[in-house]
């Protein structure tokens, strides 16, 4: 499970083998047993939320928006081997 970055104790990551065929670029966020998944395109949106409040989810979405290029670079580097 490649980690992209941490922010205030939240871990932003993706799974190395998720979906066949491979799902489009996205990121998971986890902290204290709660987890959410965000699609990156065509715009950042919540795929699912398990345990985060609405306020926290909005803050996490903002972090995904601000770091979308970083997340996509990590995703593409991992899955295409072009870091």
mmCIF file of the N, C-alpha and C atoms, coordinates in Angstrom:
data_MODEL
# 
_entry.id   MODEL 
# 
loop_
_atom_site.group_PDB 
_atom_site.id 
_atom_site.type_symbol 
_atom_site.label_atom_id 
_atom_site.label_alt_id 
_atom_site.label_comp_id 
_atom_site.label_asym_id 
_atom_site.label_entity_id 
_atom_site.label_seq_id 
_atom_site.pdbx_PDB_ins_code 
_atom_site.Cartn_x 
_atom_site.Cartn_y 
_atom_site.Cartn_z 
_atom_site.occupancy 
_atom_site.B_iso_or_equiv 
_atom_site.pdbx_formal_charge 
_atom_site.auth_seq_id 
_atom_site.auth_comp_id 
_atom_site.auth_asym_id 
_atom_site.auth_atom_id 
_atom_site.pdbx_PDB_model_num 
ATOM 1   N N  . UNK A 1 1  ? 0.846   -1.169 0.000   1.00 0.00 ? 1  UNK A N  1 
ATOM 2   C CA . UNK A 1 1  ? 0.000   0.000  0.000   1.00 0.00 ? 1  UNK A CA 1 
ATOM 3   C C  . UNK A 1 1  ? 0.893   1.235  0.000   1.00 0.00 ? 1  UNK A C  1 
ATOM 4   N N  . UNK A 1 2  ? 1.194   1.771  -1.172  1.00 0.00 ? 2  UNK A N  1 
ATOM 5   C CA . UNK A 1 2  ? 2.077   2.934  -1.275  1.00 0.00 ? 2  UNK A CA 1 
ATOM 6   C C  . UNK A 1 2  ? 1.475   4.192  -0.632  1.00 0.00 ? 2  UNK A C  1 
ATOM 7   N N  . UNK A 1 3  ? 2.236   4.786  0.261   1.00 0.00 ? 3  UNK A N  1 
ATOM 8   C CA . UNK A 1 3  ? 1.815   6.030  0.911   1.00 0.00 ? 3  UNK A CA 1 
ATOM 9   C C  . UNK A 1 3  ? 2.239   7.201  0.045   1.00 0.00 ? 3  UNK A C  1 
ATOM 10  N N  . UNK A 1 4  ? 1.331   8.156  -0.129  1.00 0.00 ? 4  UNK A N  1 
ATOM 11  C CA . UNK A 1 4  ? 1.648   9.364  -0.886  1.00 0.00 ? 4  UNK A CA 1 
ATOM 12  C C  . UNK A 1 4  ? 2.132   10.445 0.070   1.00 0.00 ? 4  UNK A C  1 
ATOM 13  N N  . UNK A 1 5  ? 1.371   10.685 1.151   1.00 0.00 ? 5  UNK A N  1 
ATOM 14  C CA . UNK A 1 5  ? 1.796   11.657 2.152   1.00 0.00 ? 5  UNK A CA 1 
ATOM 15  C C  . UNK A 1 5  ? 0.932   11.514 3.401   1.00 0.00 ? 5  UNK A C  1 
ATOM 16  N N  . UNK A 1 6  ? 1.392   12.141 4.477   1.00 0.00 ? 6  UNK A N  1 
ATOM 17  C CA . UNK A 1 6  ? 0.637   12.245 5.722   1.00 0.00 ? 6  UNK A CA 1 
ATOM 18  C C  . UNK A 1 6  ? 0.300   13.712 5.933   1.00 0.00 ? 6  UNK A C  1 
ATOM 19  N N  . UNK A 1 7  ? -0.849  13.949 6.549   1.00 0.00 ? 7  UNK A N  1 
ATOM 20  C CA . UNK A 1 7  ? -1.270  15.301 6.894   1.00 0.00 ? 7  UNK A CA 1 
ATOM 21  C C  . UNK A 1 7  ? -2.053  15.228 8.198   1.00 0.00 ? 7  UNK A C  1 
ATOM 22  N N  . UNK A 1 8  ? -1.537  15.859 9.238   1.00 0.00 ? 8  UNK A N  1 
ATOM 23  C CA . UNK A 1 8  ? -2.207  15.915 10.548  1.00 0.00 ? 8  UNK A CA 1 
ATOM 24  C C  . UNK A 1 8  ? -2.660  14.544 11.044  1.00 0.00 ? 8  UNK A C  1 
ATOM 25  N N  . UNK A 1 9  ? -1.837  13.552 10.814  1.00 0.00 ? 9  UNK A N  1 
ATOM 26  C CA . UNK A 1 9  ? -2.137  12.203 11.271  1.00 0.00 ? 9  UNK A CA 1 
ATOM 27  C C  . UNK A 1 9  ? -2.982  11.378 10.305  1.00 0.00 ? 9  UNK A C  1 
ATOM 28  N N  . UNK A 1 10 ? -3.417  11.967 9.198   1.00 0.00 ? 10 UNK A N  1 
ATOM 29  C CA . UNK A 1 10 ? -4.172  11.251 8.173   1.00 0.00 ? 10 UNK A CA 1 
ATOM 30  C C  . UNK A 1 10 ? -3.185  10.701 7.153   1.00 0.00 ? 10 UNK A C  1 
ATOM 31  N N  . UNK A 1 11 ? -3.361  9.458  6.798   1.00 0.00 ? 11 UNK A N  1 
ATOM 32  C CA . UNK A 1 11 ? -2.488  8.806  5.821   1.00 0.00 ? 11 UNK A CA 1 
ATOM 33  C C  . UNK A 1 11 ? -3.196  8.795  4.473   1.00 0.00 ? 11 UNK A C  1 
ATOM 34  N N  . UNK A 1 12 ? -2.563  9.322  3.443   1.00 0.00 ? 12 UNK A N  1 
ATOM 35  C CA . UNK A 1 12 ? -3.086  9.350  2.072   1.00 0.00 ? 12 UNK A CA 1 
ATOM 36  C C  . UNK A 1 12 ? -2.305  8.308  1.278   1.00 0.00 ? 12 UNK A C  1 
ATOM 37  N N  . UNK A 1 13 ? -2.993  7.338  0.719   1.00 0.00 ? 13 UNK A N  1 
ATOM 38  C CA . UNK A 1 13 ? -2.324  6.198  0.086   1.00 0.00 ? 13 UNK A CA 1 
ATOM 39  C C  . UNK A 1 13 ? -3.231  5.575  -0.969  1.00 0.00 ? 13 UNK A C  1 
ATOM 40  N N  . UNK A 1 14 ? -2.675  4.622  -1.694  1.00 0.00 ? 14 UNK A N  1 
ATOM 41  C CA . UNK A 1 14 ? -3.475  3.795  -2.594  1.00 0.00 ? 14 UNK A CA 1 
ATOM 42  C C  . UNK A 1 14 ? -3.002  2.363  -2.451  1.00 0.00 ? 14 UNK A C  1 
ATOM 43  N N  . UNK A 1 15 ? -3.815  1.438  -2.915  1.00 0.00 ? 15 UNK A N  1 
ATOM 44  C CA . UNK A 1 15 ? -3.460  0.025  -2.856  1.00 0.00 ? 15 UNK A CA 1 
ATOM 45  C C  . UNK A 1 15 ? -2.693  -0.356 -4.114  1.00 0.00 ? 15 UNK A C  1 
ATOM 46  N N  . UNK A 1 16 ? -1.735  -1.257 -3.976  1.00 0.00 ? 16 UNK A N  1 
ATOM 47  C CA . UNK A 1 16 ? -0.898  -1.638 -5.114  1.00 0.00 ? 16 UNK A CA 1 
ATOM 48  C C  . UNK A 1 16 ? -1.621  -2.548 -6.103  1.00 0.00 ? 16 UNK A C  1 
ATOM 49  N N  . UNK A 1 17 ? -2.637  -3.250 -5.661  1.00 0.00 ? 17 UNK A N  1 
ATOM 50  C CA . UNK A 1 17 ? -3.399  -4.129 -6.558  1.00 0.00 ? 17 UNK A CA 1 
ATOM 51  C C  . UNK A 1 17 ? -4.876  -3.944 -6.260  1.00 0.00 ? 17 UNK A C  1 
ATOM 52  N N  . UNK A 1 18 ? -5.478  -2.970 -6.912  1.00 0.00 ? 18 UNK A N  1 
ATOM 53  C CA . UNK A 1 18 ? -6.868  -2.674 -6.613  1.00 0.00 ? 18 UNK A CA 1 
ATOM 54  C C  . UNK A 1 18 ? -7.685  -2.653 -7.898  1.00 0.00 ? 18 UNK A C  1 
ATOM 55  N N  . UNK A 1 19 ? -8.437  -3.719 -8.083  1.00 0.00 ? 19 UNK A N  1 
ATOM 56  C CA . UNK A 1 19 ? -9.345  -3.771 -9.222  1.00 0.00 ? 19 UNK A CA 1 
ATOM 57  C C  . UNK A 1 19 ? -8.735  -4.406 -10.445 1.00 0.00 ? 19 UNK A C  1 
ATOM 58  N N  . UNK A 1 20 ? -9.539  -5.178 -11.137 1.00 0.00 ? 20 UNK A N  1 
ATOM 59  C CA . UNK A 1 20 ? -9.158  -5.742 -12.429 1.00 0.00 ? 20 UNK A CA 1 
ATOM 60  C C  . UNK A 1 20 ? -10.328 -5.527 -13.358 1.00 0.00 ? 20 UNK A C  1 
ATOM 61  N N  . UNK A 1 21 ? -10.252 -4.635 -14.313 1.00 0.00 ? 21 UNK A N  1 
ATOM 62  C CA . UNK A 1 21 ? -9.047  -3.840 -14.613 1.00 0.00 ? 21 UNK A CA 1 
ATOM 63  C C  . UNK A 1 21 ? -8.779  -2.800 -13.526 1.00 0.00 ? 21 UNK A C  1 
ATOM 64  N N  . UNK A 1 22 ? -7.594  -2.245 -13.576 1.00 0.00 ? 22 UNK A N  1 
ATOM 65  C CA . UNK A 1 22 ? -7.181  -1.249 -12.598 1.00 0.00 ? 22 UNK A CA 1 
ATOM 66  C C  . UNK A 1 22 ? -8.158  -0.080 -12.585 1.00 0.00 ? 22 UNK A C  1 
ATOM 67  N N  . UNK A 1 23 ? -8.552  0.326  -11.393 1.00 0.00 ? 23 UNK A N  1 
ATOM 68  C CA . UNK A 1 23 ? -9.454  1.470  -11.262 1.00 0.00 ? 23 UNK A CA 1 
ATOM 69  C C  . UNK A 1 23 ? -8.732  2.750  -11.679 1.00 0.00 ? 23 UNK A C  1 
ATOM 70  N N  . UNK A 1 24 ? -9.501  3.789  -12.027 1.00 0.00 ? 24 UNK A N  1 
ATOM 71  C CA . UNK A 1 24 ? -8.879  5.086  -12.343 1.00 0.00 ? 24 UNK A CA 1 
ATOM 72  C C  . UNK A 1 24 ? -8.155  5.644  -11.114 1.00 0.00 ? 24 UNK A C  1 
ATOM 73  N N  . UNK A 1 25 ? -7.264  6.607  -11.308 1.00 0.00 ? 25 UNK A N  1 
ATOM 74  C CA . UNK A 1 25 ? -6.521  7.180  -10.188 1.00 0.00 ? 25 UNK A CA 1 
ATOM 75  C C  . UNK A 1 25 ? -7.445  7.692  -9.076  1.00 0.00 ? 25 UNK A C  1 
ATOM 76  N N  . UNK A 1 26 ? -7.091  7.332  -7.859  1.00 0.00 ? 26 UNK A N  1 
ATOM 77  C CA . UNK A 1 26 ? -7.833  7.742  -6.674  1.00 0.00 ? 26 UNK A CA 1 
ATOM 78  C C  . UNK A 1 26 ? -6.908  7.625  -5.478  1.00 0.00 ? 26 UNK A C  1 
ATOM 79  N N  . UNK A 1 27 ? -7.383  8.082  -4.332  1.00 0.00 ? 27 UNK A N  1 
ATOM 80  C CA . UNK A 1 27 ? -6.578  8.008  -3.119  1.00 0.00 ? 27 UNK A CA 1 
ATOM 81  C C  . UNK A 1 27 ? -7.486  7.627  -1.952  1.00 0.00 ? 27 UNK A C  1 
ATOM 82  N N  . UNK A 1 28 ? -6.935  6.844  -1.043  1.00 0.00 ? 28 UNK A N  1 
ATOM 83  C CA . UNK A 1 28 ? -7.607  6.488  0.197   1.00 0.00 ? 28 UNK A CA 1 
ATOM 84  C C  . UNK A 1 28 ? -7.006  7.330  1.309   1.00 0.00 ? 28 UNK A C  1 
ATOM 85  N N  . UNK A 1 29 ? -7.818  7.604  2.328   1.00 0.00 ? 29 UNK A N  1 
ATOM 86  C CA . UNK A 1 29 ? -7.348  8.343  3.498   1.00 0.00 ? 29 UNK A CA 1 
ATOM 87  C C  . UNK A 1 29 ? -7.805  7.581  4.729   1.00 0.00 ? 29 UNK A C  1 
ATOM 88  N N  . UNK A 1 30 ? -6.901  7.406  5.679   1.00 0.00 ? 30 UNK A N  1 
ATOM 89  C CA . UNK A 1 30 ? -7.227  6.640  6.886   1.00 0.00 ? 30 UNK A CA 1 
ATOM 90  C C  . UNK A 1 30 ? -6.667  7.337  8.117   1.00 0.00 ? 30 UNK A C  1 
ATOM 91  N N  . UNK A 1 31 ? -7.461  7.246  9.182   1.00 0.00 ? 31 UNK A N  1 
ATOM 92  C CA . UNK A 1 31 ? -7.003  7.685  10.508  1.00 0.00 ? 31 UNK A CA 1 
ATOM 93  C C  . UNK A 1 31 ? -7.940  7.093  11.549  1.00 0.00 ? 31 UNK A C  1 
ATOM 94  N N  . UNK A 1 32 ? -7.365  6.525  12.600  1.00 0.00 ? 32 UNK A N  1 
ATOM 95  C CA . UNK A 1 32 ? -8.121  6.028  13.747  1.00 0.00 ? 32 UNK A CA 1 
ATOM 96  C C  . UNK A 1 32 ? -9.293  5.130  13.367  1.00 0.00 ? 32 UNK A C  1 
ATOM 97  N N  . UNK A 1 33 ? -9.093  4.242  12.414  1.00 0.00 ? 33 UNK A N  1 
ATOM 98  C CA . UNK A 1 33 ? -10.127 3.290  12.036  1.00 0.00 ? 33 UNK A CA 1 
ATOM 99  C C  . UNK A 1 33 ? -11.146 3.810  11.049  1.00 0.00 ? 33 UNK A C  1 
ATOM 100 N N  . UNK A 1 34 ? -11.105 5.080  10.701  1.00 0.00 ? 34 UNK A N  1 
ATOM 101 C CA . UNK A 1 34 ? -11.987 5.645  9.674   1.00 0.00 ? 34 UNK A CA 1 
ATOM 102 C C  . UNK A 1 34 ? -11.244 5.669  8.350   1.00 0.00 ? 34 UNK A C  1 
ATOM 103 N N  . UNK A 1 35 ? -11.994 5.560  7.260   1.00 0.00 ? 35 UNK A N  1 
ATOM 104 C CA . UNK A 1 35 ? -11.377 5.553  5.933   1.00 0.00 ? 35 UNK A CA 1 
ATOM 105 C C  . UNK A 1 35 ? -12.325 6.169  4.921   1.00 0.00 ? 35 UNK A C  1 
ATOM 106 N N  . UNK A 1 36 ? -11.749 6.865  3.952   1.00 0.00 ? 36 UNK A N  1 
ATOM 107 C CA . UNK A 1 36 ? -12.506 7.421  2.833   1.00 0.00 ? 36 UNK A CA 1 
ATOM 108 C C  . UNK A 1 36 ? -11.690 7.203  1.564   1.00 0.00 ? 36 UNK A C  1 
ATOM 109 N N  . UNK A 1 37 ? -12.391 7.212  0.451   1.00 0.00 ? 37 UNK A N  1 
ATOM 110 C CA . UNK A 1 37 ? -11.760 7.071  -0.859  1.00 0.00 ? 37 UNK A CA 1 
ATOM 111 C C  . UNK A 1 37 ? -12.237 8.219  -1.726  1.00 0.00 ? 37 UNK A C  1 
ATOM 112 N N  . UNK A 1 38 ? -11.289 8.856  -2.421  1.00 0.00 ? 38 UNK A N  1 
ATOM 113 C CA . UNK A 1 38 ? -11.600 9.993  -3.272  1.00 0.00 ? 38 UNK A CA 1 
ATOM 114 C C  . UNK A 1 38 ? -11.170 9.708  -4.717  1.00 0.00 ? 38 UNK A C  1 
ATOM 115 N N  . UNK A 1 39 ? -12.081 9.927  -5.658  1.00 0.00 ? 39 UNK A N  1 
ATOM 116 C CA . UNK A 1 39 ? -11.727 9.922  -7.077  1.00 0.00 ? 39 UNK A CA 1 
ATOM 117 C C  . UNK A 1 39 ? -11.035 11.245 -7.366  1.00 0.00 ? 39 UNK A C  1 
ATOM 118 N N  . UNK A 1 40 ? -10.085 11.238 -8.293  1.00 0.00 ? 40 UNK A N  1 
ATOM 119 C CA . UNK A 1 40 ? -9.330  12.447 -8.614  1.00 0.00 ? 40 UNK A CA 1 
ATOM 120 C C  . UNK A 1 40 ? -9.875  13.190 -9.832  1.00 0.00 ? 40 UNK A C  1 
ATOM 121 N N  . UNK A 1 41 ? -10.499 12.493 -10.748 1.00 0.00 ? 41 UNK A N  1 
ATOM 122 C CA . UNK A 1 41 ? -10.978 13.088 -11.999 1.00 0.00 ? 41 UNK A CA 1 
ATOM 123 C C  . UNK A 1 41 ? -12.372 12.593 -12.325 1.00 0.00 ? 41 UNK A C  1 
ATOM 124 N N  . UNK A 1 42 ? -13.180 13.343 -13.034 1.00 0.00 ? 42 UNK A N  1 
ATOM 125 C CA . UNK A 1 42 ? -12.849 14.645 -13.624 1.00 0.00 ? 42 UNK A CA 1 
ATOM 126 C C  . UNK A 1 42 ? -12.722 15.755 -12.582 1.00 0.00 ? 42 UNK A C  1 
ATOM 127 N N  . UNK A 1 43 ? -13.239 15.523 -11.390 1.00 0.00 ? 43 UNK A N  1 
ATOM 128 C CA . UNK A 1 43 ? -13.070 16.440 -10.268 1.00 0.00 ? 43 UNK A CA 1 
ATOM 129 C C  . UNK A 1 43 ? -12.985 15.584 -9.011  1.00 0.00 ? 43 UNK A C  1 
ATOM 130 N N  . UNK A 1 44 ? -12.432 16.130 -7.953  1.00 0.00 ? 44 UNK A N  1 
ATOM 131 C CA . UNK A 1 44 ? -12.301 15.378 -6.704  1.00 0.00 ? 44 UNK A CA 1 
ATOM 132 C C  . UNK A 1 44 ? -13.693 15.117 -6.140  1.00 0.00 ? 44 UNK A C  1 
ATOM 133 N N  . UNK A 1 45 ? -13.974 13.848 -5.884  1.00 0.00 ? 45 UNK A N  1 
ATOM 134 C CA . UNK A 1 45 ? -15.270 13.465 -5.318  1.00 0.00 ? 45 UNK A CA 1 
ATOM 135 C C  . UNK A 1 45 ? -15.086 12.269 -4.395  1.00 0.00 ? 45 UNK A C  1 
ATOM 136 N N  . UNK A 1 46 ? -16.002 12.124 -3.459  1.00 0.00 ? 46 UNK A N  1 
ATOM 137 C CA . UNK A 1 46 ? -15.937 11.041 -2.488  1.00 0.00 ? 46 UNK A CA 1 
ATOM 138 C C  . UNK A 1 46 ? -16.509 9.772  -3.113  1.00 0.00 ? 46 UNK A C  1 
ATOM 139 N N  . UNK A 1 47 ? -15.711 8.716  -3.134  1.00 0.00 ? 47 UNK A N  1 
ATOM 140 C CA . UNK A 1 47 ? -16.178 7.407  -3.609  1.00 0.00 ? 47 UNK A CA 1 
ATOM 141 C C  . UNK A 1 47 ? -16.891 6.692  -2.471  1.00 0.00 ? 47 UNK A C  1 
ATOM 142 N N  . UNK A 1 48 ? -16.326 6.755  -1.265  1.00 0.00 ? 48 UNK A N  1 
ATOM 143 C CA . UNK A 1 48 ? -16.999 6.248  -0.077  1.00 0.00 ? 48 UNK A CA 1 
ATOM 144 C C  . UNK A 1 48 ? -16.392 6.881  1.166   1.00 0.00 ? 48 UNK A C  1 
ATOM 145 N N  . UNK A 1 49 ? -17.153 6.848  2.238   1.00 0.00 ? 49 UNK A N  1 
ATOM 146 C CA . UNK A 1 49 ? -16.712 7.369  3.522   1.00 0.00 ? 49 UNK A CA 1 
ATOM 147 C C  . UNK A 1 49 ? -17.163 6.402  4.602   1.00 0.00 ? 49 UNK A C  1 
ATOM 148 N N  . UNK A 1 50 ? -16.231 5.963  5.402   1.00 0.00 ? 50 UNK A N  1 
ATOM 149 C CA . UNK A 1 50 ? -16.539 5.071  6.521   1.00 0.00 ? 50 UNK A CA 1 
ATOM 150 C C  . UNK A 1 50 ? -16.000 5.684  7.808   1.00 0.00 ? 50 UNK A C  1 
ATOM 151 N N  . UNK A 1 51 ? -16.799 6.555  8.393   1.00 0.00 ? 51 UNK A N  1 
ATOM 152 C CA . UNK A 1 51 ? -16.474 7.033  9.725   1.00 0.00 ? 51 UNK A CA 1 
ATOM 153 C C  . UNK A 1 51 ? -16.071 8.481  9.892   1.00 0.00 ? 51 UNK A C  1 
ATOM 154 N N  . UNK A 1 52 ? -15.743 9.207  8.837   1.00 0.00 ? 52 UNK A N  1 
ATOM 155 C CA . UNK A 1 52 ? -15.363 10.611 8.992   1.00 0.00 ? 52 UNK A CA 1 
ATOM 156 C C  . UNK A 1 52 ? -16.610 11.494 9.029   1.00 0.00 ? 52 UNK A C  1 
ATOM 157 N N  . UNK A 1 53 ? -16.569 12.532 9.849   1.00 0.00 ? 53 UNK A N  1 
ATOM 158 C CA . UNK A 1 53 ? -17.661 13.502 9.878   1.00 0.00 ? 53 UNK A CA 1 
ATOM 159 C C  . UNK A 1 53 ? -17.641 14.324 8.589   1.00 0.00 ? 53 UNK A C  1 
ATOM 160 N N  . UNK A 1 54 ? -18.726 15.019 8.332   1.00 0.00 ? 54 UNK A N  1 
ATOM 161 C CA . UNK A 1 54 ? -18.806 15.866 7.140   1.00 0.00 ? 54 UNK A CA 1 
ATOM 162 C C  . UNK A 1 54 ? -17.744 16.950 7.120   1.00 0.00 ? 54 UNK A C  1 
ATOM 163 N N  . UNK A 1 55 ? -17.482 17.533 8.274   1.00 0.00 ? 55 UNK A N  1 
ATOM 164 C CA . UNK A 1 55 ? -16.465 18.591 8.355   1.00 0.00 ? 55 UNK A CA 1 
ATOM 165 C C  . UNK A 1 55 ? -15.089 18.034 8.020   1.00 0.00 ? 55 UNK A C  1 
ATOM 166 N N  . UNK A 1 56 ? -14.750 16.899 8.603   1.00 0.00 ? 56 UNK A N  1 
ATOM 167 C CA . UNK A 1 56 ? -13.448 16.276 8.337   1.00 0.00 ? 56 UNK A CA 1 
ATOM 168 C C  . UNK A 1 56 ? -13.365 15.871 6.869   1.00 0.00 ? 56 UNK A C  1 
ATOM 169 N N  . UNK A 1 57 ? -14.431 15.332 6.324   1.00 0.00 ? 57 UNK A N  1 
ATOM 170 C CA . UNK A 1 57 ? -14.437 14.908 4.932   1.00 0.00 ? 57 UNK A CA 1 
ATOM 171 C C  . UNK A 1 57 ? -14.184 16.090 3.993   1.00 0.00 ? 57 UNK A C  1 
ATOM 172 N N  . UNK A 1 58 ? -14.758 17.233 4.294   1.00 0.00 ? 58 UNK A N  1 
ATOM 173 C CA . UNK A 1 58 ? -14.511 18.428 3.474   1.00 0.00 ? 58 UNK A CA 1 
ATOM 174 C C  . UNK A 1 58 ? -13.050 18.865 3.578   1.00 0.00 ? 58 UNK A C  1 
ATOM 175 N N  . UNK A 1 59 ? -12.477 18.787 4.769   1.00 0.00 ? 59 UNK A N  1 
ATOM 176 C CA . UNK A 1 59 ? -11.056 19.155 4.937   1.00 0.00 ? 59 UNK A CA 1 
ATOM 177 C C  . UNK A 1 59 ? -10.153 18.183 4.179   1.00 0.00 ? 59 UNK A C  1 
ATOM 178 N N  . UNK A 1 60 ? -10.500 16.913 4.218   1.00 0.00 ? 60 UNK A N  1 
ATOM 179 C CA . UNK A 1 60 ? -9.717  15.919 3.483   1.00 0.00 ? 60 UNK A CA 1 
ATOM 180 C C  . UNK A 1 60 ? -9.841  16.143 1.980   1.00 0.00 ? 60 UNK A C  1 
ATOM 181 N N  . UNK A 1 61 ? -11.046 16.425 1.517   1.00 0.00 ? 61 UNK A N  1 
ATOM 182 C CA . UNK A 1 61 ? -11.244 16.700 0.093   1.00 0.00 ? 61 UNK A CA 1 
ATOM 183 C C  . UNK A 1 61 ? -10.398 17.893 -0.339  1.00 0.00 ? 61 UNK A C  1 
ATOM 184 N N  . UNK A 1 62 ? -10.304 18.907 0.511   1.00 0.00 ? 62 UNK A N  1 
ATOM 185 C CA . UNK A 1 62 ? -9.476  20.066 0.179   1.00 0.00 ? 62 UNK A CA 1 
ATOM 186 C C  . UNK A 1 62 ? -8.006  19.669 0.070   1.00 0.00 ? 62 UNK A C  1 
ATOM 187 N N  . UNK A 1 63 ? -7.550  18.787 0.940   1.00 0.00 ? 63 UNK A N  1 
ATOM 188 C CA . UNK A 1 63 ? -6.171  18.307 0.852   1.00 0.00 ? 63 UNK A CA 1 
ATOM 189 C C  . UNK A 1 63 ? -5.946  17.520 -0.442  1.00 0.00 ? 63 UNK A C  1 
ATOM 190 N N  . UNK A 1 64 ? -6.934  16.735 -0.837  1.00 0.00 ? 64 UNK A N  1 
ATOM 191 C CA . UNK A 1 64 ? -6.820  15.983 -2.092  1.00 0.00 ? 64 UNK A CA 1 
ATOM 192 C C  . UNK A 1 64 ? -6.747  16.965 -3.267  1.00 0.00 ? 64 UNK A C  1 
ATOM 193 N N  . UNK A 1 65 ? -7.589  17.992 -3.256  1.00 0.00 ? 65 UNK A N  1 
ATOM 194 C CA . UNK A 1 65 ? -7.559  18.999 -4.328  1.00 0.00 ? 65 UNK A CA 1 
ATOM 195 C C  . UNK A 1 65 ? -6.190  19.666 -4.383  1.00 0.00 ? 65 UNK A C  1 
ATOM 196 N N  . UNK A 1 66 ? -5.688  20.087 -3.222  1.00 0.00 ? 66 UNK A N  1 
ATOM 197 C CA . UNK A 1 66 ? -4.406  20.800 -3.178  1.00 0.00 ? 66 UNK A CA 1 
ATOM 198 C C  . UNK A 1 66 ? -3.231  19.910 -3.565  1.00 0.00 ? 66 UNK A C  1 
ATOM 199 N N  . UNK A 1 67 ? -3.364  18.612 -3.398  1.00 0.00 ? 67 UNK A N  1 
ATOM 200 C CA . UNK A 1 67 ? -2.267  17.676 -3.667  1.00 0.00 ? 67 UNK A CA 1 
ATOM 201 C C  . UNK A 1 67 ? -2.564  16.730 -4.828  1.00 0.00 ? 67 UNK A C  1 
ATOM 202 N N  . UNK A 1 68 ? -3.572  17.050 -5.631  1.00 0.00 ? 68 UNK A N  1 
ATOM 203 C CA . UNK A 1 68 ? -3.980  16.145 -6.713  1.00 0.00 ? 68 UNK A CA 1 
ATOM 204 C C  . UNK A 1 68 ? -2.819  15.818 -7.655  1.00 0.00 ? 68 UNK A C  1 
ATOM 205 N N  . UNK A 1 69 ? -2.055  16.803 -8.058  1.00 0.00 ? 69 UNK A N  1 
ATOM 206 C CA . UNK A 1 69 ? -0.929  16.532 -8.968  1.00 0.00 ? 69 UNK A CA 1 
ATOM 207 C C  . UNK A 1 69 ? 0.092   15.609 -8.311  1.00 0.00 ? 69 UNK A C  1 
ATOM 208 N N  . UNK A 1 70 ? 0.354   15.816 -7.060  1.00 0.00 ? 70 UNK A N  1 
ATOM 209 C CA . UNK A 1 70 ? 1.290   14.964 -6.308  1.00 0.00 ? 70 UNK A CA 1 
ATOM 210 C C  . UNK A 1 70 ? 0.770   13.530 -6.230  1.00 0.00 ? 70 UNK A C  1 
ATOM 211 N N  . UNK A 1 71 ? -0.521  13.379 -5.968  1.00 0.00 ? 71 UNK A N  1 
ATOM 212 C CA . UNK A 1 71 ? -1.136  12.057 -5.879  1.00 0.00 ? 71 UNK A CA 1 
ATOM 213 C C  . UNK A 1 71 ? -1.075  11.363 -7.241  1.00 0.00 ? 71 UNK A C  1 
ATOM 214 N N  . UNK A 1 72 ? -1.434  12.105 -8.291  1.00 0.00 ? 72 UNK A N  1 
ATOM 215 C CA . UNK A 1 72 ? -1.410  11.522 -9.638  1.00 0.00 ? 72 UNK A CA 1 
ATOM 216 C C  . UNK A 1 72 ? 0.008   11.142 -10.063 1.00 0.00 ? 72 UNK A C  1 
ATOM 217 N N  . UNK A 1 73 ? 0.985   11.954 -9.692  1.00 0.00 ? 73 UNK A N  1 
ATOM 218 C CA . UNK A 1 73 ? 2.372   11.632 -10.030 1.00 0.00 ? 73 UNK A CA 1 
ATOM 219 C C  . UNK A 1 73 ? 2.804   10.344 -9.329  1.00 0.00 ? 73 UNK A C  1 
ATOM 220 N N  . UNK A 1 74 ? 2.431   10.190 -8.066  1.00 0.00 ? 74 UNK A N  1 
ATOM 221 C CA . UNK A 1 74 ? 2.775   8.968  -7.337  1.00 0.00 ? 74 UNK A CA 1 
ATOM 222 C C  . UNK A 1 74 ? 2.066   7.763  -7.950  1.00 0.00 ? 74 UNK A C  1 
ATOM 223 N N  . UNK A 1 75 ? 0.790   7.918  -8.278  1.00 0.00 ? 75 UNK A N  1 
ATOM 224 C CA . UNK A 1 75 ? -0.004  6.844  -8.901  1.00 0.00 ? 75 UNK A CA 1 
ATOM 225 C C  . UNK A 1 75 ? 0.633   6.425  -10.232 1.00 0.00 ? 75 UNK A C  1 
ATOM 226 N N  . UNK A 1 76 ? 0.859   7.411  -11.099 1.00 0.00 ? 76 UNK A N  1 
ATOM 227 C CA . UNK A 1 76 ? 1.415   7.108  -12.423 1.00 0.00 ? 76 UNK A CA 1 
ATOM 228 C C  . UNK A 1 76 ? 2.823   6.531  -12.323 1.00 0.00 ? 76 UNK A C  1 
ATOM 229 N N  . UNK A 1 77 ? 3.619   7.065  -11.419 1.00 0.00 ? 77 UNK A N  1 
ATOM 230 C CA . UNK A 1 77 ? 4.953   6.528  -11.217 1.00 0.00 ? 77 UNK A CA 1 
ATOM 231 C C  . UNK A 1 77 ? 4.935   5.086  -10.762 1.00 0.00 ? 77 UNK A C  1 
ATOM 232 N N  . UNK A 1 78 ? 4.009   4.773  -9.885  1.00 0.00 ? 78 UNK A N  1 
ATOM 233 C CA . UNK A 1 78 ? 3.924   3.405  -9.360  1.00 0.00 ? 78 UNK A CA 1 
ATOM 234 C C  . UNK A 1 78 ? 3.417   2.426  -10.418 1.00 0.00 ? 78 UNK A C  1 
ATOM 235 N N  . UNK A 1 79 ? 2.334   2.790  -11.083 1.00 0.00 ? 79 UNK A N  1 
ATOM 236 C CA . UNK A 1 79 ? 1.708   1.839  -12.006 1.00 0.00 ? 79 UNK A CA 1 
ATOM 237 C C  . UNK A 1 79 ? 2.336   1.815  -13.395 1.00 0.00 ? 79 UNK A C  1 
ATOM 238 N N  . UNK A 1 80 ? 3.059   2.848  -13.786 1.00 0.00 ? 80 UNK A N  1 
ATOM 239 C CA . UNK A 1 80 ? 3.707   2.826  -15.101 1.00 0.00 ? 80 UNK A CA 1 
ATOM 240 C C  . UNK A 1 80 ? 5.217   2.677  -14.982 1.00 0.00 ? 80 UNK A C  1 
ATOM 241 N N  . UNK A 1 81 ? 5.729   2.836  -13.771 1.00 0.00 ? 81 UNK A N  1 
ATOM 242 C CA . UNK A 1 81 ? 7.183   2.732  -13.568 1.00 0.00 ? 81 UNK A CA 1 
ATOM 243 C C  . UNK A 1 81 ? 7.927   3.955  -14.026 1.00 0.00 ? 81 UNK A C  1 
ATOM 244 N N  . UNK A 1 82 ? 7.200   5.075  -14.230 1.00 0.00 ? 82 UNK A N  1 
ATOM 245 C CA . UNK A 1 82 ? 7.828   6.311  -14.682 1.00 0.00 ? 82 UNK A CA 1 
ATOM 246 C C  . UNK A 1 82 ? 7.804   7.349  -13.580 1.00 0.00 ? 82 UNK A C  1 
ATOM 247 N N  . UNK A 1 83 ? 8.675   7.171  -12.586 1.00 0.00 ? 83 UNK A N  1 
ATOM 248 C CA . UNK A 1 83 ? 8.705   8.120  -11.452 1.00 0.00 ? 83 UNK A CA 1 
ATOM 249 C C  . UNK A 1 83 ? 9.157   9.477  -11.876 1.00 0.00 ? 83 UNK A C  1 
# 
